[in-house]
């Protein structure tokens, strides 16, 4: 009994170590974001002065008026929101975060209560946290490195799971905000999105793994470079001093990166202590016992650490995914389900901390509830789809 009692104290050094390592990680993330933020906010400033953002705002106005009724029609923030969502869908994380922070700054300009999240802010963040991704290239690369016979076999399941997560997020947030989705514009938009997803599933289903990886990576890179060139050309056509506009936007990137450091430290330290304390292991064991007590199949429980970690930490969830493939095999049910979990949702608490922290919002209202409910929908969809495809 004495040895067990003393052994229980081993957790305290681990918890203390996690506070220091998590604080360091938070600073390193912010430092790493500085260059990327400066680059993309500089490019966005050129696009803003060159008129591209306004053009996107006008084109998307019919949809955004329904989904974001509190944003004035044709406001430039709709262009920024679209750019962020498009970057997320293509897995361009380095571009998505700066574009999202720019959108939050524009939304904050419309906010009458600067410390409180508005409905458009919450809808925007739920679209981010639901993690809609069309090309999960990094997950397929990890599967290839772990020796999967067919690294791309999780592509369609991830696409389906993330689509359901995003759709659930939109519906749940709309219910909270009393937004009517049963109108011609939104039904056509959501129906069109479903058609696009189905087309992509069919198109990539015709390719082998090597061609799929090559096409997805090349497409993302070409699109990224096209955006940069289009913004610069538009600025030159409107006789904008491209260099000065870029510097103006890049300065905002540095100040934004510094501003989010305290929020990142707070959230990552909390996550680190939660993991180091053993609470995650206790939670998983409890779920397994409950599922088995109900007489249900508990095969999926081994993959749950990835699902539970994903809202907290992207790198932590990635580590859980790799650990699951290492322990059970890349082509095992648990290994594949871990990959689907990793691709079906996004880092909810990290996104809320960074985005709200960048504009000083402390009262998040229903943002956390909507984000986590969208994550839950993604997890349930992932489990059902994994049993359908791989059981």
Secondary structure, DSSP 8 states (H G I E B T S, - for coil): -HHHHHHHTHHHHHHHHHHHHHHHHHHHHHHHHHHHHHHHHHHHHHHHHHTHHHHHHHHHHHHHHHH-TTS-TT-THHHHHHHHHHHHHTT-HHHHHHHHHHHHHHHHHT-SSTTB--HHHHHHHHHHHTT--S--HHHHHHHHHTT-TTGGGGHHHHHHHHHHHHHHHHHHHHHHHT----SHHHHHHHHHHHHHHHHHHHHHHTS-HHHHHHHHHHHHHHHHHHHHHHHHHHHHHTT--HHHHHHHHHHHHHHHHHHTHHHHHHHHHHHHHHHHTTHHHHHHHHHHHHHHHTT---GGGGGHHHHHHHTT-HHHHHHHHHHHHHHH-TTSHHHHHHHHHHHHS--HHHHHHHHHHHHT--B-TTHHHHHHHHHHHHHHHHHHHHHHHH-
